[in-house]
């Protein structure tokens, strides 16, 4: 089969500019008149002038009495002006039209009523005191709002106050998204995916993104990888009232990626491949005067395509500037290499550590939608850069409200399932806090503490020489930095095996048998260090274990590799094996501690976390996960403190 080839990738800005030159937006996106009450977020097509003044007459700004100011000029404390009812004053409420013949208002609390009904006023008021004059806010016929303005809630109020009830705006951009692929299942049917199948989720994500810009999206049911069926779906979308038609997936160079050829059957493709990572396979074209897009199948690539290509083009079509996400300046937690020639969008956990914001890189795979749910920001690495250095100041485009950054605990270190439970408890507190966690292993956590890139690190490093946990490593790598070591739990590490243990693995020594495949944790992980120690005890060299270099970054990732049959065995915690219904052979009990620089112990976020760890309700939930003991949970550990029996 013929494969698509990227002849030339185009920078994102250049791709957007090229499509602007090929689209006739005057013909594509018209104007319409809508009620002002339904116009928030729409873009004005013409200047809007006030129909009436606001206020429409002089009116009282306070509750009190309307007076002729000159009658109060002689009033003094103890020598009040006596005003006759009806003749010299009239009672008014806030907003009432000022009666004819009066030019000021005396507040009701400054008025004493005599027995004969006259008003005694001891204050002198100048003309127009406490009076809103006609046209004080808006004068009839004046320009109220210019054209090409995105209408805010405040604009809506101003329009109605000035007597404008309908407004001419540009059409709301309409987008049709067509998911494609033999393997994708329609989420509307609530399917249970089998091997090689995936639940289609990109179209819902793209629809939600577009809704944030004010666009309206319709989603089609997934279309199989069949050129005729794809062409029929595209033709139907082009015949609809959509301004933009998006094909989801099929944009790469695979033999079944038909999107480009289908698009060419209806119009012309101008861009196939952009200089971005993720997002490189994006396709842009024009058919029947409409913008046609093929969004990559990987979710993070699809997000980049929509945010960096579709969003600015949709804004341009309705004569507005694209809505911008807030940004923040942060310090990079570690070196991040990047490929020259491609602008990279790196996902990062962002939070305040000490006096600065820190950006901790997260997993970079284009297919990892979870990297977006865990990220607080995106960091752009320019195409002409080879990466970002640790300590370098970067601008992060925020994926959360800026206020959340100060309420985020940045954890860098070893993975444990308790961290997910801890994150949930932190968010349900009276003052909620978000836990942002980067799983780089215990040694990576110590490095993050050393350079001030984390509030705390989860560590479980055993030192055979001293028979102690964690402290020998803190002494070596954080010498001179006072660090509190708080136990989170004692946990059970061991070999995670397929249900029923079909390979009859009895221990570490069996990993050298032919036909046994192992999945390991990454270098620097405490679990990897423990496994290496057990191999050495058994006299086994790493190269004797098939799969020793097959690395994963979390216990759950190890467990799911065993569950799927990608590996026969892996080293991990019992809780991960229990969660997926796998077998488990205990190898060791160990302390999983939180290393917290003493300077951060008074931080309210840390205080909230420590209170949760010591809570009996939290401890019971930890024990329910399986393979955990909470007898030491919340206790500050000391060097040489042995594990309890």
C-alpha positions as a printed Julia matrix, in Angstrom:
645×3 Matrix{Float64}:
   0.0     0.0    0.0
   1.08    3.56  -0.65
   2.2     5.55   2.37
   1.98    9.3    2.97
   5.33   11.06   3.25
   6.02   14.36   4.96
   7.74   16.37   2.22
   8.24   19.45   4.38
   7.11   20.27   7.88
   5.9    23.82   8.37
   6.31   26.03  11.46
   3.03   26.52  13.3
   2.86   30.26  12.68
   3.61   29.79   8.99
   0.92   27.1    8.7
  -1.71   29.41  10.2
  -0.68   32.3    7.94
  -0.82   30.07   4.85
  -4.38   28.94   5.57
  -5.49   32.51   6.22
  -4.32   33.37   2.73
  -6.33   30.49   1.24
  -9.64   31.04   3.04
 -12.27   33.63   2.13
 -13.63   34.45   5.55
 -16.02   37.1    4.21
 -17.86   34.41   2.29
 -17.46   31.67   4.9
 -18.5    33.38   8.13
 -21.48   35.76   7.92
 -23.1    38.05  10.46
 -26.38   37.57  12.3
 -28.57   39.54  14.67
 -29.14   38.02  18.1
 -30.81   39.2   21.32
 -28.37   40.95  23.62
 -29.31   38.54  26.4
 -27.85   35.69  24.29
 -24.79   37.53  22.98
 -22.15   37.03  25.7
 -18.89   35.83  24.14
 -19.94   36.77  20.6
 -17.95   39.15  18.38
 -19.58   42.42  17.37
 -19.85   42.98  13.6
 -20.59   46.72  13.77
 -20.03   49.63  16.16
 -22.86   49.89  18.69
 -24.29   53.26  19.75
 -26.48   53.91  22.77
 -30.2    54.23  22.07
 -31.02   56.0   25.34
 -29.11   57.76  28.08
 -28.37   56.15  31.42
 -29.73   57.41  33.7
 -32.58   58.67  31.58
 -33.21   61.52  34.05
 -31.64   63.09  37.14
 -32.24   60.57  39.91
 -31.57   60.04  43.59
 -28.38   58.19  44.45
 -29.4    57.7   48.1
 -32.52   57.16  50.18
 -33.53   60.48  51.72
 -35.24   63.74  50.83
 -34.97   65.75  47.64
 -34.28   69.43  48.4
 -33.31   72.7   46.8
 -29.68   72.92  47.88
 -29.82   76.69  48.49
 -32.32   76.16  51.32
 -29.69   74.21  53.3
 -26.78   76.65  52.95
 -27.38   78.27  56.34
 -27.81   74.95  58.19
 -25.41   74.34  61.07
 -25.11   71.85  63.92
 -27.64   73.07  66.48
 -29.12   75.48  63.93
 -31.0    73.26  61.49
 -32.78   74.36  58.36
 -36.52   73.73  58.72
 -38.02   72.44  55.46
 -41.73   72.24  54.79
 -43.09   68.96  53.36
 -44.13   69.03  49.71
 -42.88   72.58  49.3
 -39.25   72.4   50.46
 -38.63   68.65  50.35
 -39.99   65.34  49.01
 -39.1    61.84  50.19
 -37.13   59.81  47.57
 -35.65   56.34  47.34
 -32.46   55.37  45.54
 -33.11   55.43  41.8
 -36.2    57.65  41.94
 -36.38   60.46  39.4
 -35.54   63.77  41.07
 -38.79   65.81  41.34
 -38.92   69.04  39.38
 -37.64   72.04  41.3
 -35.15   70.09  43.43
 -31.39   69.72  42.82
 -29.92   67.69  45.73
 -30.62   64.79  48.11
 -30.05   64.74  51.85
 -29.48   61.22  53.18
 -32.29   60.0   55.39
 -29.92   59.45  58.34
 -29.13   63.19  58.29
 -32.81   64.17  58.55
 -34.86   64.67  61.73
 -38.64   64.87  61.32
 -40.45   67.36  63.53
 -43.92   66.73  64.99
 -45.48   69.08  62.43
 -44.01   67.0   59.55
 -41.25   69.43  58.66
 -37.7    68.18  58.13
 -34.83   69.47  60.26
 -31.48   69.34  58.44
 -28.23   70.32  60.2
 -25.99   69.77  57.15
 -25.41   72.07  54.21
 -25.48   70.25  50.87
 -24.2    71.63  47.57
 -26.22   71.31  44.35
 -26.33   67.8   42.9
 -25.13   66.12  46.1
 -26.21   62.45  46.02
 -27.78   62.86  42.58
 -27.03   60.8   39.49
 -27.36   63.2   36.59
 -28.95   62.34  33.28
 -26.4    60.63  31.04
 -23.87   60.33  33.86
 -23.06   56.79  32.7
 -24.13   56.7   29.06
 -25.37   59.42  26.73
 -27.75   58.52  23.92
 -26.08   58.19  20.46
 -22.53   57.93  21.86
 -20.32   54.99  20.8
 -20.82   52.27  23.34
 -18.78   49.4   21.89
 -16.58   49.09  18.79
 -16.83   46.4   16.17
 -14.89   43.14  16.58
 -15.22   43.17  20.34
 -15.84   39.98  22.28
 -18.88   40.79  24.39
 -18.35   40.4   28.13
 -21.02   40.03  30.82
 -20.45   43.71  31.63
 -21.02   44.65  27.99
 -24.36   42.86  28.08
 -25.46   44.97  31.04
 -24.26   48.2   29.38
 -26.1    47.38  26.14
 -29.38   46.78  27.92
 -28.94   49.86  30.11
 -28.53   51.96  26.94
 -31.67   50.57  25.33
 -29.96   48.18  22.88
 -31.88   44.9   22.73
 -30.41   43.24  19.61
 -26.87   43.22  18.31
 -25.23   42.21  15.05
 -22.45   39.7   15.6
 -20.4    37.28  13.56
 -21.66   33.74  13.37
 -20.58   31.32  16.05
 -17.92   29.11  14.51
 -19.34   25.65  13.84
 -17.03   22.64  13.78
 -17.77   19.04  12.83
 -15.38   16.4   14.16
 -15.28   12.97  12.49
 -13.31   10.33  14.45
 -11.76    7.6   12.3
 -10.18    4.2   12.77
 -11.09    0.52  12.73
  -9.96    0.18  16.33
 -11.93    3.03  17.9
 -15.23    2.45  19.71
 -18.04    4.96  20.02
 -18.23    6.16  23.66
 -21.96    6.79  23.23
 -22.46    3.0   23.28
 -20.43    2.67  26.53
 -18.29   -0.16  25.11
 -15.95   -2.55  26.89
 -12.81   -2.51  24.69
 -11.11   -5.74  23.75
  -7.47   -6.27  22.75
  -6.38   -3.71  20.16
  -9.49   -1.57  20.67
  -9.7     1.91  22.21
 -12.59    4.05  23.37
 -12.74    7.13  21.14
 -12.11   10.14  23.38
 -10.37   12.76  21.26
 -13.55   14.19  19.75
 -15.0    14.91  23.2
 -11.76   16.59  24.25
 -11.65   18.68  21.08
 -15.3    19.65  21.46
 -14.66   20.83  25.03
 -11.61   22.81  23.92
 -13.59   24.47  21.14
 -16.42   25.3   23.55
 -13.89   27.26  25.62
 -13.29   29.47  22.58
 -17.02   29.95  21.98
 -17.3    27.52  19.05
 -20.07   24.97  18.62
 -19.01   21.39  17.86
 -20.9    18.41  16.55
 -19.34   14.95  16.85
 -19.95   12.17  14.37
 -19.8     8.46  15.18
 -16.4     6.87  14.45
 -15.84    5.95  10.79
 -13.75    2.85   9.89
 -10.55    3.09   7.86
 -12.39    2.77   4.57
 -11.79    5.46   1.91
 -15.37    5.32   0.62
 -16.94    5.57   4.06
 -14.54    8.36   5.02
 -15.36   10.26   1.83
 -19.08    9.91   2.49
 -18.71   11.25   6.03
 -16.57   14.19   4.87
 -18.99   15.02   2.07
 -21.91   15.08   4.49
 -19.97   17.36   6.86
 -19.06   19.73   4.03
 -22.71   19.89   3.01
 -23.69   20.9    6.54
 -23.49   24.39   8.02
 -20.08   23.69   9.56
 -17.32   26.21   8.91
 -14.58   23.74   9.86
 -14.48   19.99   9.24
 -12.03   17.93  11.29
 -10.99   14.35  10.63
  -9.63   12.69  13.74
  -6.6    10.46  13.1
  -5.35    8.95   9.85
  -2.88   11.79   9.33
   0.41    9.92   9.7
   2.41    7.85   7.24
   0.76    4.49   7.82
  -0.69    2.36   5.04
  -4.23    2.85   6.43
  -3.93    6.61   6.97
  -6.38    7.78   4.31
  -7.24   11.24   5.64
  -4.92   13.19   3.35
  -6.12   11.45   0.18
  -9.77   11.84   1.21
  -9.22   15.55   1.85
  -7.58   15.94  -1.54
 -10.67   14.39  -3.12
 -12.71   17.39  -1.98
 -10.2    20.23  -2.12
  -6.55   21.05  -1.69
  -4.14   20.17   1.11
  -1.73   23.01   1.93
   0.01   21.66   5.03
   0.92   18.07   5.84
   3.18   18.06   8.83
   4.08   20.92  11.18
   7.34   21.58  13.01
   5.91   20.71  16.41
   6.2    17.85  18.87
   3.65   16.55  19.65
   1.39   17.48  16.76
   3.69   16.9   13.8
   1.23   14.9   11.57
  -1.39   17.71  11.48
  -2.96   18.38   8.05
  -4.61   21.62   6.89
  -6.52   22.25   3.7
  -9.52   23.95   2.1
 -12.56   22.24   0.56
 -15.66   23.99  -0.78
 -14.42   27.17   0.83
 -14.28   25.57   4.29
 -11.3    24.86   6.5
 -10.44   21.16   6.55
  -8.22   19.74   9.25
  -6.87   16.31  10.04
  -6.01   16.12  13.7
  -3.46   13.45  14.76
  -4.77   10.39  16.58
  -2.57   10.65  19.67
  -4.46   12.8   22.2
  -1.65   15.21  23.11
  -0.89   15.71  19.41
  -4.59   16.36  18.82
  -4.59   18.95  21.6
  -1.59   20.77  20.11
  -3.22   20.72  16.66
  -6.43   22.25  18.0
  -4.83   24.82  20.29
  -2.06   25.96  17.94
  -3.73   25.64  14.52
  -7.51   25.39  14.73
  -7.95   27.87  17.57
  -6.16   30.82  15.91
  -7.84   30.1   12.59
 -11.29   29.9   14.2
 -10.65   33.21  15.98
  -9.53   34.82  12.73
 -12.64   33.57  10.92
 -14.9    35.36  13.42
 -12.68   38.47  13.43
 -11.26   38.17  16.92
  -8.01   37.39  18.67
  -7.71   33.87  20.11
  -8.35   33.66  23.83
  -5.04   33.24  25.61
  -4.38   31.02  28.58
  -2.61   32.65  31.56
   1.14   32.17  31.88
   3.63   32.03  34.73
   7.41   32.16  34.96
   8.94   29.08  36.54
  12.36   27.54  37.07
  13.07   24.27  35.29
  13.62   21.41  37.75
  15.96   19.38  35.56
  17.61   19.25  32.15
  15.24   18.49  29.29
  16.8    17.7   25.9
  14.81   18.48  22.77
  15.11   17.84  19.06
  16.35   20.7   16.9
  13.92   21.83  14.23
  10.75   20.95  16.17
   8.94   23.22  18.6
   8.16   21.04  21.6
   5.23   21.37  23.99
   6.45   19.86  27.23
   3.96   19.05  29.95
   5.01   20.04  33.45
   3.85   19.92  37.03
   4.08   23.51  38.28
   3.91   24.66  41.88
   5.46   27.02  44.4
   8.55   25.75  46.24
   9.95   28.32  48.63
   9.92   31.72  46.92
   9.74   30.5   43.33
   7.59   28.53  40.96
   9.13   25.26  39.8
   8.29   23.34  36.61
   8.87   19.59  36.83
   8.78   17.76  33.45
   6.21   15.0   33.07
   6.07   12.07  30.66
   6.5    13.2   27.05
   4.66   10.58  24.98
   2.09   11.99  22.54
  -0.35    9.23  23.48
  -0.31    9.97  27.22
  -3.52   11.87  27.93
  -2.81   11.42  31.65
   0.2    13.71  31.25
  -2.27   16.53  30.53
  -4.51   15.71  33.49
  -1.46   15.79  35.77
   0.09   18.92  34.26
  -0.41   22.44  35.54
   1.37   23.93  32.54
   2.89   23.56  29.09
   6.41   24.77  28.43
   7.32   25.62  24.85
  10.83   24.63  23.79
  11.7    26.62  20.63
  12.58   24.78  17.44
  16.08   26.31  17.45
  16.87   25.07  20.97
  18.37   21.72  21.95
  16.4    21.73  25.18
  16.08   23.51  28.5
  18.69   23.49  31.25
  18.0    22.85  34.9
  17.55   26.17  36.67
  16.59   28.0   33.48
  13.63   30.37  33.72
  10.79   29.31  31.42
   7.31   30.58  30.64
   4.62   28.0   31.36
   1.23   28.28  29.69
  -1.11   27.34  32.51
  -3.67   24.57  32.22
  -5.13   25.48  35.62
  -6.27   28.6   37.4
  -3.21   30.66  38.48
  -4.49   30.58  42.06
  -3.96   26.81  42.16
  -0.18   27.13  41.89
   0.24   28.44  45.43
  -2.0    25.59  46.63
   0.01   22.85  44.88
   2.39   20.5   46.66
   5.23   19.53  44.35
   6.43   15.99  44.97
   9.36   14.5   43.11
  10.51   11.0   43.96
   9.47    7.38  44.15
   6.01    6.28  43.08
   3.59    4.71  45.5
  -0.16    4.08  45.23
  -0.69    5.87  48.56
   0.17    9.14  46.82
  -3.03    8.88  44.78
  -5.02    8.38  47.97
  -3.19   11.29  49.59
  -4.03   13.51  46.62
  -7.72   12.71  47.07
  -7.68   13.47  50.8
  -5.86   16.76  50.19
  -8.53   17.9   47.72
 -11.44   17.07  50.04
 -10.04   19.15  52.94
 -11.69   22.42  54.02
  -8.81   24.21  52.33
  -8.1    22.0   49.3
  -4.57   21.44  48.03
  -3.46   19.81  44.8
  -0.68   17.21  44.75
   1.55   17.39  41.67
   3.81   14.35  41.53
   6.69   13.45  39.24
   7.82    9.84  39.5
  11.56    9.77  38.92
  12.62    7.33  41.63
  14.07    7.87  45.08
  17.44    9.13  43.82
  15.7    11.57  41.5
  13.75   12.81  44.5
  16.93   13.47  46.46
  18.33   15.41  43.51
  15.16   17.52  43.38
  15.44   18.33  47.09
  19.1    19.23  46.68
  18.35   21.89  44.08
  15.12   23.16  45.64
  12.78   21.72  43.0
  10.35   19.93  45.31
   8.58   20.42  48.64
   9.11   16.78  49.51
  10.33   13.48  48.08
   9.07    9.95  48.58
  12.06    7.67  49.18
  12.67    4.04  50.19
  16.42    3.53  49.92
  17.93    0.64  51.88
  21.61    0.72  52.81
  22.9    -2.84  53.44
  26.07   -1.65  55.18
  24.24    0.26  57.93
  21.04   -1.81  57.73
  19.18    1.53  57.7
  16.71    3.26  55.41
  17.14    6.61  53.72
  19.36    8.42  56.25
  22.69    7.21  54.78
  21.6     8.57  51.39
  20.39   11.88  52.86
  23.74   12.27  54.61
  25.52   11.69  51.32
  23.41   13.71  48.89
  21.9    16.42  51.11
  24.72   17.0   53.58
  24.2    20.28  55.39
  20.48   20.49  54.58
  18.26   19.75  57.61
  15.65   17.25  56.43
  12.75   15.73  58.35
  11.98   12.11  57.51
   8.31   11.26  58.04
   7.1     7.71  57.55
   4.21    7.3   55.13
   3.89    3.53  55.52
   5.71    0.26  55.73
   5.06   -1.56  52.5
   5.55   -5.03  51.1
   7.72   -5.34  48.0
   7.94   -8.48  45.97
   7.53  -10.22  42.64
   4.33   -9.44  40.75
   3.17  -12.46  38.76
   0.38  -13.38  36.38
  -2.76  -14.75  38.01
  -2.17  -18.38  38.96
   1.6   -18.01  38.44
   1.6   -20.07  35.21
   5.42  -19.95  34.92
   5.77  -21.36  38.47
   8.14  -18.63  39.58
   9.16  -19.16  43.19
  11.63  -16.36  43.76
  14.42  -14.23  42.33
  16.53  -17.28  41.44
  13.87  -18.4   38.91
  14.32  -15.24  36.84
  17.34  -16.78  35.14
  15.27  -19.62  33.7
  14.76  -19.64  29.91
  11.4   -18.24  28.84
  10.98  -15.94  31.86
  10.68  -12.22  30.96
  11.12   -9.55  33.62
   9.97   -5.89  33.7
  12.19   -3.6   35.77
  11.9    -0.18  37.37
  13.99    2.73  36.1
  17.53    3.45  37.26
  17.54    5.41  40.51
  14.27    3.89  41.74
  14.42    2.43  45.23
  12.69   -0.69  43.94
  15.46   -1.11  41.34
  18.1    -0.73  44.06
  16.32   -3.33  46.21
  16.05   -5.73  43.27
  19.75   -5.33  42.47
  20.54   -6.09  46.12
  18.48   -9.29  45.98
  20.15  -10.32  42.73
  23.56   -9.83  44.32
  22.5   -11.88  47.36
  21.49  -14.7   45.0
  24.72  -14.41  42.99
  22.85  -13.41  39.83
  24.2   -10.91  37.31
  21.77   -8.46  35.71
  22.53   -9.75  32.22
  21.23  -13.18  33.28
  17.7   -11.72  33.69
  15.78  -11.4   30.43
  14.09   -7.99  30.42
  16.35   -6.39  33.03
  16.65   -3.3   30.79
  12.87   -3.15  30.17
  12.03   -0.18  32.43
   8.82    1.32  33.78
   8.35    4.35  36.07
   5.54    3.21  38.37
   4.44    0.1   40.21
   1.12    0.12  38.36
   2.93    0.22  35.01
   4.94   -2.85  36.07
   1.74   -4.61  37.14
  -0.15   -3.87  33.93
   2.76   -5.23  31.86
   2.45   -8.47  33.76
  -1.33   -8.48  33.44
  -1.15   -7.97  29.67
   1.46  -10.69  29.19
   4.18   -8.29  28.05
   6.25   -9.65  30.94
   6.01  -12.69  33.19
   7.22  -10.98  36.31
   8.14   -7.6   37.76
   9.3    -6.13  41.03
   6.74   -3.95  42.81
   4.43   -3.4   45.74
   1.64   -5.74  46.78
  -0.98   -2.99  46.39
  -0.28   -2.82  42.65
  -0.63   -6.6   42.29
  -3.86   -6.6   44.31
  -5.34   -3.74  42.29
  -5.05   -5.77  39.07
  -5.83   -9.18  40.53
  -2.3   -10.57  40.13
  -0.26  -12.99  42.2
   2.5   -11.79  44.51
   5.56  -13.31  46.18
   6.84  -11.19  49.11
  10.51  -10.28  48.98
  10.94   -7.53  51.56
   9.23   -5.16  53.98
  10.5    -1.63  53.68
   9.96    1.89  54.94
   8.51    4.35  52.46
   9.31    7.76  53.93
   8.72   11.36  52.95
  11.85   13.51  53.04
  10.86   17.11  53.77
  13.36   19.95  54.17
  12.8    21.36  57.65
  12.36   24.85  56.18
   9.11   23.63  54.58
   7.61   21.99  57.66
   5.73   25.19  58.56
   4.25   25.51  55.07
   0.43   25.2   55.37
   0.39   22.72  52.49
   2.87   20.45  54.25
   1.06   20.86  57.56
  -2.19   19.79  55.9
  -0.48   16.75  54.36
   1.06   15.66  57.67
  -2.3    16.0   59.44
  -3.86   13.67  56.87
  -1.08   11.09  57.16
  -1.68   10.85  60.92
  -5.47   10.63  60.59
  -6.85    7.18  61.57
  -9.38    7.35  58.72
  -6.57    7.84  56.2
  -4.54    5.03  57.75
  -7.46    2.62  57.48
  -7.84    3.5   53.8
  -4.11    2.87  53.27
  -4.31   -0.56  54.9
  -7.33   -1.4   52.72
  -5.12   -1.01  49.63
  -3.25   -4.13  50.74
   0.4    -4.69  51.55
   0.78   -1.7   53.87
   1.37   -1.29  57.61
   0.61    2.09  59.22
   2.09    1.64  62.69
   4.76    4.26  61.92
   2.69    6.45  59.59
   3.14   10.13  60.45
   6.07    9.48  62.8
   9.3    11.42  62.41
  12.0     8.79  61.93
  15.51    8.82  63.36
  18.73    7.23  62.02
  19.07    3.55  62.86
  15.39    3.06  63.68
  14.61   -0.54  62.77
  11.45   -1.86  61.22
   9.0    -3.17  63.82
   8.38   -6.9   63.87
